[in-house]
Amino acid sequence: MTKLLRIITAVVLLLGSLASIWFLVNNLQPLKPALYSFTVLGIIGIVLAFRLFASQSLARAKTTCQNFSQHRHFTAIALAAIIVLGVCARLFFYARFTYAPISDPVTFYSAAHKLAIGQGMHGDSYVAFFPYLAAYDNILALAMKLIPSPWLATILLNTALDLAAAAIAYFLIKKLARSGSKLPILAFGVWLLNPFNILFSVISLPIIAVNFFIITSLFLIYLLSENVTALKSAPTLGLAILVGLTMGYGNCFRPVFSIGLVALIMLFAYLLLTRGPTKKLVLLLGGSFLLIAVLFSGIQKLNLLSVAHETNLKPAAHYSGWSIYVGSNWYSDGTWTMADQFNMQAICQKSTNESCQNKLQKAGIARYESYGKGGTLSLFIRKLSVFSSNQNSMYNADQSIPNYTKSTTAKVLNIYFVLFMVLLFALSAGFLYRSAESVLLNQKVAPVLLFAVILLVGFFLSDALVEAAPRYAQILYPIFTICAVLSLDQVKLRSRRAR
């Protein structure tokens, strides 16, 4: 690897590390002092108690755990236990609380329920204006048809997607961690038992579905990069088809996967520069990207045709205008306001869905231009702070689940949120920093890790342009999770084929 390429790769990894630190700092600052102090003192107290009163018992327990981990059925038992805990944690909400969704959760919930009882989407102008709403509406409606209770259907659908995503994270870490490591089990547990996934699994939002497509894309791109560098034509092109289908369909749930296409171009350029541009490698990379791009684009067109058929309205061909317009609001730090909602109606009088999106995009850009370069930069920074802060404020979860906020469950989960965030962001930042150091020492980073960090940086920076909301940061959590888990192992920074 040339010196310039090493520097560029290290810079990308360092940017990922800085993004992790940004999340850590922004989430520690607004915490209530009592909650933060209680959490820190609790951790210190537990550690001291073990050291003072239970050192021998702890040593025996550690020995017992080590012995048990060598049991031939340990992996199956551990995974089964995690699945039971994860499913029970989600079903606990169904048993303990009621569901009365508001805002975006009720939009998906009510639309899916109408589909489930046969009313359809005919005349649904909201879905025609935001066609990416339809994908989750349709799969949630299918779950509601199969399961009588609509909320139970929501929980089970999200739980099934989370189980599948946890399994994929398991296999990805198994490929990246050292042989014989127990980290794949940890990745499975972190994915399924983290507080964000538990609470978002019981809310009718497509966050769990989007993260399923993100982790699936990462795993497929790992396999693709391994096969393309080994110059295996058939597996490479087959995997390219799977990547195109996964990213294309994932983009129907939330239109962020186009950033993945840009990340792929950068990854393929990296592979060419590190492996040498042989004719076969160039053809395989070019053919793979062409397949992925064609499938990605084709699925977007099919989604628009499907929405047009279901609503009997012409949907917007692109739908970033509204998000850019809301994101350009100086006074709200780029967050949604009722004033912007009223302004939209004035801007879009007698407009088609597509022309309305175009007008809103132009109005948003004009607002950015009116702030000047300094003002726009200041707004971008404030929006990124909104995006990365208050991650334990679970967007309408408290309002959508009556009596949740003051419950013991909420208090326990709040402490769990703090602990999880601190560990996740700190471990991820440390891992990416050490990875950058290793690259500067002329070690080759595994291509999928580089792709994941490019994706992380792309997702992070893109939110400077659009509507700001803490829940949108959830798309970064699959990448943070992979990095945090790998930080606990002697990671193979080199791809297996690079050795």
C-alpha positions as CSV (number, residue, x, y, z in Angstrom):
1,M,0.0,0.0,0.0
2,T,1.4,3.4,-1.0
3,K,2.1,6.0,1.7
4,L,-0.7,8.3,0.3
5,L,-3.2,5.5,0.3
6,R,-2.3,4.6,3.9
7,I,-2.8,8.2,5.0
8,I,-6.2,8.5,3.3
9,T,-7.3,5.2,4.8
10,A,-6.1,6.2,8.3
11,V,-7.9,9.5,8.0
12,V,-11.2,7.8,7.1
13,L,-10.8,5.5,10.2
14,L,-10.0,8.5,12.4
15,L,-13.1,10.3,11.1
16,G,-15.1,7.3,12.3
17,S,-13.4,7.5,15.6
18,L,-14.2,11.2,15.9
19,A,-17.8,10.5,15.1
20,S,-17.9,7.9,17.9
21,I,-16.4,10.5,20.3
22,W,-18.9,13.1,19.1
23,F,-21.8,10.8,20.0
24,L,-20.2,10.1,23.4
25,V,-19.7,13.7,24.3
26,N,-23.1,14.8,23.1
27,N,-24.9,12.1,25.1
28,L,-23.0,12.7,28.4
29,Q,-23.5,16.4,28.5
30,P,-27.3,16.6,28.8
31,L,-27.7,13.7,31.2
32,K,-29.4,14.5,34.5
33,P,-26.6,14.7,37.1
34,A,-28.5,12.4,39.5
35,L,-28.8,9.7,36.8
36,Y,-25.3,10.0,35.7
37,S,-23.9,10.1,39.2
38,F,-26.0,7.2,40.3
39,T,-24.8,5.1,37.3
40,V,-21.1,5.9,37.9
41,L,-21.3,5.4,41.7
42,G,-23.2,2.1,41.1
43,I,-20.5,0.8,38.9
44,I,-17.8,1.8,41.4
45,G,-19.7,0.3,44.2
46,I,-20.2,-3.0,42.4
47,V,-16.5,-3.2,41.5
48,L,-15.4,-2.4,45.1
49,A,-17.9,-4.9,46.6
50,F,-16.5,-7.7,44.4
51,R,-13.0,-6.8,45.3
52,L,-13.6,-6.5,49.0
53,F,-16.1,-9.3,49.7
54,A,-16.3,-11.6,46.8
55,S,-12.8,-11.9,45.2
56,Q,-12.6,-15.6,45.9
57,S,-16.2,-16.3,44.8
58,L,-15.6,-14.2,41.7
59,A,-12.4,-16.2,40.9
60,R,-14.4,-19.5,41.3
61,A,-17.2,-18.1,39.2
62,K,-14.7,-17.1,36.5
63,T,-13.1,-20.5,36.5
64,T,-16.6,-22.1,36.3
65,C,-17.5,-19.8,33.3
66,Q,-14.2,-20.6,31.5
67,N,-14.8,-24.4,32.0
68,F,-18.4,-24.0,30.8
69,S,-17.3,-22.1,27.8
70,Q,-15.3,-25.1,26.7
71,H,-18.4,-27.3,26.7
72,R,-19.2,-28.6,23.2
73,H,-22.8,-27.3,23.4
74,F,-21.8,-23.9,24.9
75,T,-22.5,-21.9,21.7
76,A,-26.0,-23.4,21.3
77,I,-26.9,-22.9,24.9
78,A,-25.6,-19.3,25.0
79,L,-27.5,-18.4,21.8
80,A,-30.7,-20.0,23.0
81,A,-30.5,-18.2,26.3
82,I,-29.9,-14.8,24.6
83,I,-32.9,-15.5,22.3
84,V,-35.2,-16.3,25.2
85,L,-34.0,-13.1,27.1
86,G,-34.4,-10.9,24.0
87,V,-37.8,-12.2,23.1
88,C,-39.1,-12.0,26.7
89,A,-37.8,-8.5,27.1
90,R,-39.9,-7.4,24.1
91,L,-43.0,-9.4,25.0
92,F,-42.8,-7.9,28.5
93,F,-44.0,-4.6,27.0
94,Y,-47.0,-6.3,25.5
95,A,-47.8,-8.0,28.8
96,R,-47.2,-4.9,31.0
97,F,-48.3,-1.9,29.0
98,T,-50.8,-0.8,26.3
99,Y,-49.9,0.9,23.0
100,A,-51.4,4.2,21.8
101,P,-49.0,5.4,19.1
102,I,-48.7,9.0,18.1
103,S,-46.9,11.0,15.4
104,D,-44.9,8.8,13.0
105,P,-45.6,5.5,14.8
106,V,-49.3,6.0,14.4
107,T,-48.8,6.8,10.7
108,F,-47.3,3.4,10.1
109,Y,-49.6,1.6,12.6
110,S,-52.9,3.0,11.2
111,A,-51.8,2.6,7.5
112,A,-50.8,-1.0,8.1
113,H,-54.0,-1.8,10.0
114,K,-56.1,-0.4,7.1
115,L,-54.2,-2.6,4.7
116,A,-54.7,-5.6,6.9
117,I,-58.5,-5.2,7.0
118,G,-58.6,-4.6,3.3
119,Q,-59.1,-0.9,3.0
120,G,-55.9,-0.4,1.1
121,M,-54.0,2.8,0.3
122,H,-56.3,4.2,-2.3
123,G,-56.1,8.0,-2.2
124,D,-53.4,8.1,0.4
125,S,-51.6,11.3,-0.5
126,Y,-49.2,11.0,2.4
127,V,-47.7,7.8,1.1
128,A,-47.7,9.2,-2.5
129,F,-45.7,12.2,-1.1
130,F,-43.3,9.9,0.8
131,P,-43.2,6.6,-1.1
132,Y,-40.7,5.0,1.2
133,L,-43.4,4.7,3.8
134,A,-45.1,1.9,1.8
135,A,-42.6,-0.9,2.3
136,Y,-42.9,-1.1,6.1
137,D,-46.7,-0.5,5.9
138,N,-47.0,-3.6,3.7
139,I,-44.9,-6.0,5.7
140,L,-46.5,-4.8,8.9
141,A,-49.9,-5.3,7.4
142,L,-49.0,-8.8,6.5
143,A,-48.0,-9.4,10.1
144,M,-51.3,-8.0,11.3
145,K,-53.2,-10.3,9.0
146,L,-51.5,-13.3,10.5
147,I,-51.7,-12.2,14.2
148,P,-55.0,-10.9,15.6
149,S,-53.5,-8.3,18.0
150,P,-52.0,-5.4,15.9
151,W,-49.5,-4.4,18.6
152,L,-48.4,-8.0,19.1
153,A,-48.0,-8.3,15.3
154,T,-45.7,-5.2,15.4
155,I,-43.6,-6.6,18.2
156,L,-43.2,-10.1,16.6
157,L,-42.4,-8.6,13.2
158,N,-39.7,-6.4,14.6
159,T,-38.4,-9.2,16.8
160,A,-38.1,-11.6,13.9
161,L,-36.1,-9.0,11.9
162,D,-33.9,-8.4,14.9
163,L,-33.3,-12.1,15.4
164,A,-32.3,-12.4,11.8
165,A,-30.0,-9.3,12.0
166,A,-28.4,-10.7,15.2
167,A,-27.6,-13.9,13.4
168,I,-26.0,-12.1,10.5
169,A,-23.9,-10.0,13.0
170,Y,-22.9,-13.3,14.6
171,F,-21.6,-14.6,11.3
172,L,-19.9,-11.4,10.3
173,I,-17.9,-11.2,13.5
174,K,-17.1,-14.9,13.2
175,K,-15.4,-14.0,9.9
176,L,-13.5,-11.1,11.3
177,A,-12.5,-12.2,14.8
178,R,-9.7,-14.6,15.6
179,S,-10.4,-18.3,15.3
180,G,-12.1,-19.8,18.3
181,S,-13.2,-16.4,19.7
182,K,-16.4,-16.1,21.6
183,L,-17.1,-12.7,20.2
184,P,-19.7,-13.9,17.7
185,I,-21.8,-14.8,20.6
186,L,-21.2,-11.4,22.2
187,A,-22.2,-9.7,18.9
188,F,-25.4,-11.7,18.9
189,G,-26.1,-10.7,22.5
190,V,-25.3,-7.1,22.0
191,W,-27.5,-6.8,19.0
192,L,-30.5,-8.6,20.6
193,L,-30.2,-7.3,24.1
194,N,-29.2,-3.7,23.6
195,P,-31.8,-1.3,25.0
196,F,-32.4,0.6,21.7
197,N,-33.4,-2.5,19.8
198,I,-35.6,-3.7,22.7
199,L,-37.6,-0.5,22.8
200,F,-37.7,0.1,19.0
201,S,-38.9,-3.5,18.6
202,V,-42.2,-2.5,20.3
203,I,-42.7,0.7,18.3
204,S,-44.3,0.8,14.9
205,L,-41.3,2.4,13.1
206,P,-39.1,0.8,10.3
207,I,-35.9,1.4,12.3
208,I,-35.4,-2.4,13.1
209,A,-36.0,-3.2,9.4
210,V,-33.5,-0.7,8.1
211,N,-30.8,-1.9,10.5
212,F,-31.5,-5.5,9.3
213,F,-30.8,-4.4,5.7
214,I,-27.6,-2.5,6.8
215,I,-26.1,-5.5,8.6
216,T,-27.1,-7.8,5.8
217,S,-25.4,-5.4,3.3
218,L,-22.2,-5.4,5.4
219,F,-22.1,-9.2,5.5
220,L,-22.7,-9.6,1.8
221,I,-20.1,-7.0,1.0
222,Y,-17.6,-8.9,3.2
223,L,-18.3,-12.0,1.1
224,L,-18.2,-10.0,-2.2
225,S,-14.8,-8.4,-1.3
226,E,-13.3,-11.7,-0.4
227,N,-14.5,-13.4,-3.6
228,V,-13.6,-10.5,-6.0
229,T,-10.0,-10.3,-4.7
230,A,-9.7,-14.0,-5.1
231,L,-10.9,-13.4,-8.7
232,K,-13.8,-15.9,-8.4
233,S,-16.2,-14.8,-11.2
234,A,-19.4,-16.7,-10.5
235,P,-19.6,-16.1,-6.7
236,T,-18.6,-12.5,-7.2
237,L,-21.4,-11.7,-9.6
238,G,-23.9,-13.8,-7.6
239,L,-23.1,-11.8,-4.5
240,A,-23.3,-8.5,-6.5
241,I,-26.9,-9.5,-7.3
242,L,-27.7,-10.1,-3.7
243,V,-26.1,-6.8,-2.6
244,G,-28.1,-4.9,-5.3
245,L,-31.3,-6.5,-4.1
246,T,-30.6,-6.0,-0.4
247,M,-29.5,-2.3,-0.7
248,G,-32.3,-1.6,-3.3
249,Y,-35.1,-3.0,-1.1
250,G,-33.5,-1.5,2.0
251,N,-33.7,1.9,0.3
252,C,-37.5,1.5,0.0
253,F,-37.7,1.5,3.8
254,R,-35.5,4.6,4.2
255,P,-33.7,6.4,1.4
256,V,-30.2,6.3,2.7
257,F,-28.7,3.4,0.9
258,S,-27.6,5.6,-2.0
259,I,-24.8,6.6,0.3
260,G,-23.9,2.9,0.3
261,L,-23.4,3.1,-3.5
262,V,-20.9,5.9,-3.0
263,A,-19.2,3.9,-0.3
264,L,-18.9,1.0,-2.7
265,I,-17.2,3.1,-5.4
266,M,-14.6,4.1,-2.8
267,L,-14.2,0.5,-1.6
268,F,-13.7,-0.8,-5.1
269,A,-11.2,1.9,-5.8
270,Y,-9.3,0.9,-2.6
271,L,-9.3,-2.8,-3.8
272,L,-8.0,-1.8,-7.2
273,L,-5.2,0.3,-5.7
274,T,-4.2,-2.3,-3.1
275,R,-4.4,-5.4,-5.3
276,G,-3.2,-3.9,-8.6
277,P,-5.5,-3.2,-11.5
278,T,-5.4,-6.5,-13.4
279,K,-7.8,-6.9,-16.3
280,K,-9.9,-9.5,-14.5
281,L,-10.1,-7.6,-11.3
282,V,-11.2,-4.4,-13.2
283,L,-13.9,-6.4,-15.1
284,L,-15.2,-8.1,-11.9
285,L,-15.4,-4.8,-10.0
286,G,-16.9,-2.9,-12.9
287,G,-19.4,-5.7,-13.6
288,S,-20.3,-6.0,-9.9
289,F,-21.0,-2.3,-9.5
290,L,-23.0,-2.2,-12.7
291,L,-25.2,-5.1,-11.5
292,I,-25.7,-3.5,-8.1
293,A,-26.5,0.0,-9.5
294,V,-29.0,-1.4,-12.1
295,L,-30.8,-3.6,-9.5
296,F,-30.8,-0.7,-7.0
297,S,-32.3,1.7,-9.6
298,G,-34.7,-0.9,-10.9
299,I,-36.1,-1.6,-7.4
300,Q,-36.7,2.1,-6.8
301,K,-38.7,2.4,-10.0
302,L,-40.7,-0.7,-9.1
303,N,-41.5,0.7,-5.7
304,L,-42.8,3.9,-7.3
305,L,-44.9,1.9,-9.7
306,S,-46.3,-0.1,-6.8
307,V,-47.1,3.0,-4.8
308,A,-48.8,4.6,-7.8
309,H,-50.9,1.4,-8.2
310,E,-51.8,1.2,-4.5
311,T,-52.6,4.9,-4.0
312,N,-53.9,5.6,-7.5
313,L,-51.8,8.8,-7.3
314,K,-48.6,9.8,-8.9
315,P,-45.8,9.6,-6.3
316,A,-42.8,11.8,-6.0
317,A,-39.9,10.4,-8.0
318,H,-37.5,11.9,-5.4
319,Y,-38.5,12.8,-1.9
320,S,-35.6,14.7,-0.3
321,G,-37.2,18.2,-0.7
322,W,-39.2,18.2,2.4
323,S,-36.3,16.9,4.6
324,I,-33.9,19.5,3.1
325,Y,-36.5,22.2,3.7
326,V,-37.1,21.2,7.4
327,G,-33.3,20.8,7.9
328,S,-32.7,24.3,6.7
329,N,-34.7,25.9,9.6
330,W,-32.2,28.0,11.6
331,Y,-34.5,28.6,14.5
332,S,-35.3,25.0,15.2
333,D,-31.8,23.6,14.6
334,G,-33.2,21.7,11.6
335,T,-35.9,19.9,13.4
336,W,-39.6,19.6,12.4
337,T,-41.9,22.5,13.4
338,M,-45.6,23.1,12.8
339,A,-44.6,26.4,11.1
340,D,-42.7,24.5,8.4
341,Q,-45.8,22.3,8.0
342,F,-47.9,25.4,7.3
343,N,-45.3,26.9,5.0
344,M,-45.2,23.7,3.0
345,Q,-48.9,24.1,2.2
346,A,-48.3,27.7,1.0
347,I,-45.3,26.7,-1.1
348,C,-47.0,23.7,-2.7
349,Q,-50.4,25.0,-3.6
350,K,-51.8,23.2,-6.6
351,S,-48.5,21.3,-7.1
352,T,-47.9,17.6,-7.9
353,N,-46.0,15.5,-5.4
354,E,-42.9,15.7,-7.4
355,S,-43.1,19.5,-8.1
356,C,-43.8,20.1,-4.5
357,Q,-40.7,18.2,-3.5
358,N,-38.7,20.2,-6.0
359,K,-40.1,23.5,-4.7
360,L,-39.3,22.6,-1.1
361,Q,-35.8,21.6,-2.0
362,K,-35.3,25.0,-3.7
363,A,-36.8,26.8,-0.8
364,G,-34.5,24.9,1.6
365,I,-31.4,25.6,-0.5
366,A,-32.4,29.3,-0.6
367,R,-32.6,29.4,3.2
368,Y,-29.2,27.9,3.5
369,E,-27.8,30.5,1.0
370,S,-29.4,33.3,3.1
371,Y,-27.3,32.3,6.1
372,G,-24.0,32.6,4.3
373,K,-21.1,30.1,4.6
374,G,-20.5,30.8,8.3
375,G,-24.2,30.6,9.3
376,T,-24.7,27.4,7.3
377,L,-21.7,25.8,8.9
378,S,-23.0,26.8,12.3
379,L,-26.4,25.3,11.5
380,F,-24.7,22.1,10.3
381,I,-22.8,21.7,13.6
382,R,-25.9,22.3,15.6
383,K,-27.9,19.8,13.6
384,L,-25.2,17.2,14.0
385,S,-25.4,17.8,17.8
386,V,-29.1,17.2,17.6
387,F,-28.6,14.1,15.5
388,S,-26.1,12.6,17.9
389,S,-27.5,13.7,21.3
390,N,-30.3,12.4,23.6
391,Q,-30.0,8.9,22.2
392,N,-31.8,7.6,25.3
393,S,-34.8,9.8,24.4
394,M,-36.7,7.2,22.4
395,Y,-38.8,9.4,20.2
396,N,-42.4,9.2,21.3
397,A,-41.9,5.8,23.1
398,D,-43.0,7.5,26.3
399,Q,-46.1,9.0,24.7
400,S,-46.9,6.0,22.6
401,I,-46.8,3.7,25.6
402,P,-48.9,5.2,28.3
403,N,-47.6,4.9,31.9
404,Y,-44.2,3.9,30.6
405,T,-42.3,7.1,31.5
406,K,-42.9,6.9,35.3
407,S,-42.6,3.1,35.5
408,T,-39.8,1.1,37.1
409,T,-39.1,-0.3,33.6
410,A,-38.3,3.1,32.3
411,K,-36.0,3.9,35.2
412,V,-34.1,0.6,34.8
413,L,-33.8,1.1,31.0
414,N,-32.6,4.7,31.4
415,I,-29.6,3.4,33.5
416,Y,-29.1,0.7,30.9
417,F,-29.1,3.2,28.1
418,V,-26.4,5.3,29.8
419,L,-24.1,2.3,30.4
420,F,-24.7,0.9,26.9
421,M,-24.0,4.3,25.2
422,V,-20.8,4.9,27.1
423,L,-19.4,1.5,26.3
424,L,-20.6,1.4,22.7
425,F,-19.2,4.8,21.7
426,A,-16.0,4.5,23.8
427,L,-15.1,1.1,22.5
428,S,-15.9,2.0,18.9
429,A,-13.8,5.1,19.1
430,G,-10.8,3.2,20.5
431,F,-11.1,0.4,18.0
432,L,-11.2,2.8,15.0
433,Y,-8.3,4.9,16.4
434,R,-6.1,1.7,16.9
435,S,-7.1,0.6,13.4
436,A,-5.9,3.9,11.9
437,E,-2.6,3.5,13.8
438,S,-2.2,0.0,12.3
439,V,-2.8,1.2,8.8
440,L,-0.1,3.8,9.2
441,L,2.2,1.0,10.2
442,N,1.4,-0.6,6.8
443,Q,-1.2,-3.1,7.8
444,K,-4.1,-3.6,5.5
445,V,-7.6,-3.0,6.9
446,A,-10.2,-5.6,6.1
447,P,-12.2,-4.2,3.2
448,V,-15.6,-4.6,4.9
449,L,-14.4,-2.6,7.9
450,L,-13.3,0.2,5.7
451,F,-16.6,0.1,3.8
452,A,-18.5,0.2,7.2
453,V,-16.6,3.3,8.4
454,I,-17.0,5.1,5.0
455,L,-20.7,4.3,5.5
456,L,-20.7,5.6,9.0
457,V,-19.0,8.9,8.1
458,G,-21.3,9.2,5.1
459,F,-24.5,8.7,7.2
460,F,-23.1,11.1,9.8
461,L,-22.2,13.9,7.5
462,S,-25.3,13.6,5.3
463,D,-27.5,14.4,8.3
464,A,-26.0,17.9,8.3
465,L,-28.1,18.5,5.1
466,V,-31.5,17.1,6.0
467,E,-34.0,17.1,8.9
468,A,-32.3,16.5,12.3
469,A,-33.7,14.0,14.8
470,P,-31.9,11.7,17.3
471,R,-33.8,8.6,16.1
472,Y,-32.2,9.0,12.7
473,A,-28.9,8.1,14.2
474,Q,-30.0,4.5,14.7
475,I,-28.7,3.6,11.2
476,L,-25.2,4.0,12.6
477,Y,-25.7,1.5,15.4
478,P,-25.0,-1.7,13.3
479,I,-21.5,-0.2,12.5
480,F,-20.9,1.0,16.1
481,T,-21.9,-2.5,17.3
482,I,-19.4,-4.3,15.0
483,C,-16.6,-1.9,15.9
484,A,-17.3,-2.1,19.7
485,V,-17.4,-5.9,19.7
486,L,-14.2,-6.2,17.6
487,S,-12.4,-3.8,20.0
488,L,-12.5,-6.6,22.5
489,D,-10.5,-9.0,20.4
490,Q,-7.2,-9.3,18.7
491,V,-8.7,-8.3,15.5
492,K,-7.5,-9.5,12.1
493,L,-7.0,-6.1,10.6
494,R,-5.9,-7.8,7.4
495,S,-8.4,-9.5,5.2
496,R,-7.8,-13.3,5.1
497,R,-6.9,-13.0,1.4
498,A,-4.4,-10.2,2.1
499,R,-2.1,-12.3,4.2
